[in-house]
Amino acid sequence: MKSTRPIAPAKPSVPHPVSLIYTIYRHGARLSEREALERAQATASRLGLSS
């Protein structure tokens, strides 16, 4: 049977919600690393998810 292990956050230097949103922007929308991070931080802030 295949063992499961937790997936590391995409951007460990930022809060987890920002990392999740970053992954969506980076891979889903295919944005550059910088633009994906900027948008993720703005989105998390608007949603009240950043600390």
Backbone atoms as SQL, in Angstrom:
CREATE TABLE atoms (id INTEGER PRIMARY KEY, chain TEXT, resi INTEGER, resn TEXT, atom TEXT, x REAL, y REAL, z REAL);
INSERT INTO atoms VALUES
  (1, 'A', 1, 'MET', 'N', 0.846, -1.171, 0.000),
  (2, 'A', 1, 'MET', 'CA', 0.000, 0.000, 0.000),
  (3, 'A', 1, 'MET', 'C', 0.897, 1.242, 0.000),
  (4, 'A', 2, 'LYS', 'N', 0.430, 2.264, -0.661),
  (5, 'A', 2, 'LYS', 'CA', 1.179, 3.512, -0.768),
  (6, 'A', 2, 'LYS', 'C', 1.076, 4.312, 0.531),
  (7, 'A', 3, 'SER', 'N', 2.208, 4.758, 1.035),
  (8, 'A', 3, 'SER', 'CA', 2.169, 5.565, 2.256),
  (9, 'A', 3, 'SER', 'C', 1.910, 7.024, 1.897),
  (10, 'A', 4, 'THR', 'N', 1.224, 7.703, 2.770),
  (11, 'A', 4, 'THR', 'CA', 0.935, 9.116, 2.527),
  (12, 'A', 4, 'THR', 'C', 1.784, 9.967, 3.450),
  (13, 'A', 5, 'ARG', 'N', 2.149, 11.112, 2.975),
  (14, 'A', 5, 'ARG', 'CA', 2.895, 12.057, 3.799),
  (15, 'A', 5, 'ARG', 'C', 2.350, 13.445, 3.520),
  (16, 'A', 6, 'PRO', 'N', 2.423, 14.317, 4.480),
  (17, 'A', 6, 'PRO', 'CA', 1.896, 15.671, 4.281),
  (18, 'A', 6, 'PRO', 'C', 2.669, 16.399, 3.182),
  (19, 'A', 7, 'ILE', 'N', 1.972, 17.212, 2.453),
  (20, 'A', 7, 'ILE', 'CA', 2.589, 18.004, 1.396),
  (21, 'A', 7, 'ILE', 'C', 3.128, 19.288, 2.012),
  (22, 'A', 8, 'ALA', 'N', 4.353, 19.599, 1.699),
  (23, 'A', 8, 'ALA', 'CA', 4.968, 20.829, 2.214),
  (24, 'A', 8, 'ALA', 'C', 4.316, 22.037, 1.558),
  (25, 'A', 9, 'PRO', 'N', 4.197, 23.153, 2.272),
  (26, 'A', 9, 'PRO', 'CA', 3.629, 24.356, 1.674),
  (27, 'A', 9, 'PRO', 'C', 4.488, 24.852, 0.513),
  (28, 'A', 10, 'ALA', 'N', 3.839, 25.465, -0.454),
  (29, 'A', 10, 'ALA', 'CA', 4.551, 25.960, -1.633),
  (30, 'A', 10, 'ALA', 'C', 5.530, 27.071, -1.272),
  (31, 'A', 11, 'LYS', 'N', 5.141, 27.939, -0.374),
  (32, 'A', 11, 'LYS', 'CA', 5.984, 29.054, 0.063),
  (33, 'A', 11, 'LYS', 'C', 6.086, 28.990, 1.579),
  (34, 'A', 12, 'PRO', 'N', 7.049, 28.248, 2.125),
  (35, 'A', 12, 'PRO', 'CA', 7.124, 28.096, 3.582),
  (36, 'A', 12, 'PRO', 'C', 7.401, 29.386, 4.343),
  (37, 'A', 13, 'SER', 'N', 7.867, 30.424, 3.667),
  (38, 'A', 13, 'SER', 'CA', 8.187, 31.683, 4.350),
  (39, 'A', 13, 'SER', 'C', 6.965, 32.573, 4.575),
  (40, 'A', 14, 'VAL', 'N', 5.805, 32.169, 4.067),
  (41, 'A', 14, 'VAL', 'CA', 4.583, 32.965, 4.226),
  (42, 'A', 14, 'VAL', 'C', 3.548, 32.143, 4.991),
  (43, 'A', 15, 'PRO', 'N', 2.528, 32.799, 5.577),
  (44, 'A', 15, 'PRO', 'CA', 1.483, 32.059, 6.295),
  (45, 'A', 15, 'PRO', 'C', 0.803, 31.025, 5.388),
  (46, 'A', 16, 'HIS', 'N', 0.331, 29.940, 5.979),
  (47, 'A', 16, 'HIS', 'CA', -0.247, 28.831, 5.215),
  (48, 'A', 16, 'HIS', 'C', -1.370, 29.255, 4.258),
  (49, 'A', 17, 'PRO', 'N', -2.351, 30.080, 4.679),
  (50, 'A', 17, 'PRO', 'CA', -3.397, 30.480, 3.721),
  (51, 'A', 17, 'PRO', 'C', -2.823, 31.182, 2.491),
  (52, 'A', 18, 'VAL', 'N', -1.815, 32.020, 2.688),
  (53, 'A', 18, 'VAL', 'CA', -1.185, 32.713, 1.560),
  (54, 'A', 18, 'VAL', 'C', -0.509, 31.690, 0.658),
  (55, 'A', 19, 'SER', 'N', 0.122, 30.694, 1.247),
  (56, 'A', 19, 'SER', 'CA', 0.791, 29.652, 0.474),
  (57, 'A', 19, 'SER', 'C', -0.204, 28.880, -0.392),
  (58, 'A', 20, 'LEU', 'N', -1.364, 28.570, 0.166),
  (59, 'A', 20, 'LEU', 'CA', -2.376, 27.850, -0.608),
  (60, 'A', 20, 'LEU', 'C', -2.894, 28.692, -1.770),
  (61, 'A', 21, 'ILE', 'N', -3.185, 29.956, -1.499),
  (62, 'A', 21, 'ILE', 'CA', -3.674, 30.847, -2.552),
  (63, 'A', 21, 'ILE', 'C', -2.590, 31.050, -3.603),
  (64, 'A', 22, 'TYR', 'N', -1.338, 31.170, -3.158),
  (65, 'A', 22, 'TYR', 'CA', -0.199, 31.311, -4.069),
  (66, 'A', 22, 'TYR', 'C', -0.149, 30.129, -5.038),
  (67, 'A', 23, 'THR', 'N', -0.324, 28.923, -4.516),
  (68, 'A', 23, 'THR', 'CA', -0.272, 27.722, -5.356),
  (69, 'A', 23, 'THR', 'C', -1.341, 27.769, -6.437),
  (70, 'A', 24, 'ILE', 'N', -2.527, 28.219, -6.076),
  (71, 'A', 24, 'ILE', 'CA', -3.613, 28.326, -7.059),
  (72, 'A', 24, 'ILE', 'C', -3.245, 29.325, -8.147),
  (73, 'A', 25, 'TYR', 'N', -2.777, 30.504, -7.748),
  (74, 'A', 25, 'TYR', 'CA', -2.396, 31.511, -8.737),
  (75, 'A', 25, 'TYR', 'C', -1.209, 31.056, -9.579),
  (76, 'A', 26, 'ARG', 'N', -0.214, 30.469, -8.955),
  (77, 'A', 26, 'ARG', 'CA', 1.024, 30.090, -9.647),
  (78, 'A', 26, 'ARG', 'C', 0.779, 28.991, -10.671),
  (79, 'A', 27, 'HIS', 'N', 0.038, 27.959, -10.274),
  (80, 'A', 27, 'HIS', 'CA', -0.140, 26.803, -11.148),
  (81, 'A', 27, 'HIS', 'C', -1.468, 26.825, -11.895),
  (82, 'A', 28, 'GLY', 'N', -2.519, 27.290, -11.243),
  (83, 'A', 28, 'GLY', 'CA', -3.819, 27.344, -11.901),
  (84, 'A', 28, 'GLY', 'C', -3.897, 28.441, -12.942),
  (85, 'A', 29, 'ALA', 'N', -3.476, 29.640, -12.568),
  (86, 'A', 29, 'ALA', 'CA', -3.524, 30.779, -13.489),
  (87, 'A', 29, 'ALA', 'C', -2.215, 30.963, -14.249),
  (88, 'A', 30, 'ARG', 'N', -1.199, 30.161, -13.895),
  (89, 'A', 30, 'ARG', 'CA', 0.109, 30.190, -14.562),
  (90, 'A', 30, 'ARG', 'C', 0.754, 31.576, -14.537),
  (91, 'A', 31, 'LEU', 'N', 0.715, 32.200, -13.365),
  (92, 'A', 31, 'LEU', 'CA', 1.341, 33.508, -13.200),
  (93, 'A', 31, 'LEU', 'C', 2.802, 33.337, -12.806),
  (94, 'A', 32, 'SER', 'N', 3.558, 34.416, -12.936),
  (95, 'A', 32, 'SER', 'CA', 4.954, 34.392, -12.492),
  (96, 'A', 32, 'SER', 'C', 4.978, 34.255, -10.973),
  (97, 'A', 33, 'GLU', 'N', 6.118, 33.852, -10.438),
  (98, 'A', 33, 'GLU', 'CA', 6.246, 33.661, -8.992),
  (99, 'A', 33, 'GLU', 'C', 5.947, 34.950, -8.237),
  (100, 'A', 34, 'ARG', 'N', 6.500, 36.067, -8.700),
  (101, 'A', 34, 'ARG', 'CA', 6.300, 37.352, -8.025),
  (102, 'A', 34, 'ARG', 'C', 4.836, 37.785, -8.072),
  (103, 'A', 35, 'GLU', 'N', 4.229, 37.710, -9.257),
  (104, 'A', 35, 'GLU', 'CA', 2.838, 38.148, -9.399),
  (105, 'A', 35, 'GLU', 'C', 1.888, 37.245, -8.606),
  (106, 'A', 36, 'ALA', 'N', 2.152, 35.952, -8.616),
  (107, 'A', 36, 'ALA', 'CA', 1.314, 35.025, -7.854),
  (108, 'A', 36, 'ALA', 'C', 1.390, 35.332, -6.361),
  (109, 'A', 37, 'LEU', 'N', 2.598, 35.619, -5.861),
  (110, 'A', 37, 'LEU', 'CA', 2.761, 35.928, -4.439),
  (111, 'A', 37, 'LEU', 'C', 2.066, 37.238, -4.080),
  (112, 'A', 38, 'GLU', 'N', 2.209, 38.256, -4.920),
  (113, 'A', 38, 'GLU', 'CA', 1.549, 39.544, -4.659),
  (114, 'A', 38, 'GLU', 'C', 0.038, 39.378, -4.615),
  (115, 'A', 39, 'ARG', 'N', -0.512, 38.665, -5.584),
  (116, 'A', 39, 'ARG', 'CA', -1.962, 38.459, -5.619),
  (117, 'A', 39, 'ARG', 'C', -2.437, 37.607, -4.448),
  (118, 'A', 40, 'ALA', 'N', -1.653, 36.599, -4.093),
  (119, 'A', 40, 'ALA', 'CA', -2.029, 35.738, -2.967),
  (120, 'A', 40, 'ALA', 'C', -2.070, 36.531, -1.666),
  (121, 'A', 41, 'GLN', 'N', -1.070, 37.388, -1.456),
  (122, 'A', 41, 'GLN', 'CA', -1.045, 38.203, -0.239),
  (123, 'A', 41, 'GLN', 'C', -2.222, 39.170, -0.215),
  (124, 'A', 42, 'ALA', 'N', -2.544, 39.780, -1.343),
  (125, 'A', 42, 'ALA', 'CA', -3.671, 40.711, -1.410),
  (126, 'A', 42, 'ALA', 'C', -4.995, 39.984, -1.165),
  (127, 'A', 43, 'THR', 'N', -5.154, 38.818, -1.764),
  (128, 'A', 43, 'THR', 'CA', -6.384, 38.045, -1.595),
  (129, 'A', 43, 'THR', 'C', -6.553, 37.599, -0.146),
  (130, 'A', 44, 'ALA', 'N', -5.497, 37.085, 0.455),
  (131, 'A', 44, 'ALA', 'CA', -5.563, 36.647, 1.854),
  (132, 'A', 44, 'ALA', 'C', -5.893, 37.821, 2.770),
  (133, 'A', 45, 'SER', 'N', -5.344, 38.974, 2.476),
  (134, 'A', 45, 'SER', 'CA', -5.618, 40.165, 3.276),
  (135, 'A', 45, 'SER', 'C', -7.091, 40.568, 3.158),
  (136, 'A', 46, 'ARG', 'N', -7.616, 40.565, 1.930),
  (137, 'A', 46, 'ARG', 'CA', -9.031, 40.909, 1.713),
  (138, 'A', 46, 'ARG', 'C', -9.955, 39.942, 2.434),
  (139, 'A', 47, 'LEU', 'N', -9.571, 38.668, 2.465),
  (140, 'A', 47, 'LEU', 'CA', -10.406, 37.655, 3.109),
  (141, 'A', 47, 'LEU', 'C', -10.168, 37.556, 4.614),
  (142, 'A', 48, 'GLY', 'N', -9.206, 38.315, 5.110),
  (143, 'A', 48, 'GLY', 'CA', -8.890, 38.290, 6.534),
  (144, 'A', 48, 'GLY', 'C', -8.159, 37.027, 6.961),
  (145, 'A', 49, 'LEU', 'N', -7.403, 36.423, 6.047),
  (146, 'A', 49, 'LEU', 'CA', -6.705, 35.171, 6.339),
  (147, 'A', 49, 'LEU', 'C', -5.245, 35.359, 6.704),
  (148, 'A', 50, 'SER', 'N', -4.691, 36.514, 6.418),
  (149, 'A', 50, 'SER', 'CA', -3.268, 36.716, 6.723),
  (150, 'A', 50, 'SER', 'C', -3.109, 37.135, 8.172),
  (151, 'A', 51, 'SER', 'N', -1.972, 36.781, 8.736),
  (152, 'A', 51, 'SER', 'CA', -1.758, 37.105, 10.153),
  (153, 'A', 51, 'SER', 'C', -0.781, 38.236, 10.324);
